[in-house]
Amino acid sequence: MHCLCIGIHAGQKISSYQHSTNPKSNEWHYTKNTFGLTPREQEVLELLTKGLTNQEIADRLFVSHATIKTYTSNI
């Protein structure tokens, strides 16, 4: 079985964990993966995981609410 989990860590980096494909193994392997997100989309995702609203993120990044909606749609 193959499983992919996505997480945000204390260092605020997007990462993934992949479960070993060996059915007898219970190992997880850490890999840094941006999943095709731009650096700005990664930044927005990290702020979303902190519980900020779209408007709060827009204010913090000095962009419009509509821009944040576009980023979240891409995510």
Phi and psi in degrees as a GROMACS rama.xvg file:
@    title "Ramachandran Plot"
@    xaxis  label "Phi"
@    yaxis  label "Psi"
@TYPE xy
-125.041  127.779  HIS-2
-131.033  140.538  CYS-3
-123.226  125.244  LEU-4
-119.32  141.915  CYS-5
-111.224  140.175  ILE-6
-146.964  158.375  GLY-7
-112.694  126.277  ILE-8
-102.835  172.635  HIS-9
-53.5705  -32.1162  ALA-10
-77.7151  2.03634  GLY-11
60.9116  39.8503  GLN-12
-112.327  139.431  LYS-13
-75.5403  133.639  ILE-14
-146.278  169.964  SER-15
-136.869  157.383  SER-16
-123.667  131.97  TYR-17
-114.054  131.088  GLN-18
-78.8069  142.058  HIS-19
-56.4292  143.71  SER-20
-80.7652  -8.86438  THR-21
-76.0276  117.37  ASN-22
-62.2236  -21.2815  PRO-23
-90.0089  -4.94344  LYS-24
-101.37  144.421  SER-25
-118.646  35.9628  ASN-26
-93.4364  145.3  GLU-27
-116.031  138.962  TRP-28
-117.154  126.361  HIS-29
-81.3388  132.991  TYR-30
-138.053  137.762  THR-31
-80.398  127.133  LYS-32
-149.561  129.619  ASN-33
-96.3627  -1.94181  THR-34
54.6912  30.7232  PHE-35
76.9366  10.7542  GLY-36
-82.4269  144.71  LEU-37
-71.7121  162.653  THR-38
-56.6652  -37.0894  PRO-39
-68.9289  -40.4379  ARG-40
-63.9457  -37.4553  GLU-41
-62.1021  -42.2323  GLN-42
-62.3225  -44.2095  GLU-43
-63.0687  -43.7756  VAL-44
-60.7372  -42.6058  LEU-45
-62.0651  -39.9615  GLU-46
-69.5266  -36.3222  LEU-47
-61.7946  -40.1958  LEU-48
-68.263  -18.7009  THR-49
-85.1207  -3.29213  LYS-50
93.2502  8.27614  GLY-51
-72.4051  146.671  LEU-52
-79.9234  167.192  THR-53
-57.3672  -41.7866  ASN-54
-66.9473  -39.7029  GLN-55
-64.2592  -38.9652  GLU-56
-66.3666  -43.7703  ILE-57
-58.3941  -45.1387  ALA-58
-63.1177  -42.2105  ASP-59
-67.5078  -36.443  ARG-60
-94.9509  0.0821878  LEU-61
59.7452  45.5161  PHE-62
-132.396  172.512  VAL-63
-80.055  160.64  SER-64
-59.3566  -39.9382  HIS-65
-61.5122  -37.122  ALA-66
-63.9801  -42.2103  THR-67
-65.2556  -38.3828  ILE-68
-61.6685  -37.788  LYS-69
-64.3735  -45.989  THR-70
-59.6473  -45.2201  TYR-71
-67.0135  -31.2288  THR-72
-65.2782  -39.1271  SER-73
-69.0223  -33.6651  ASN-74
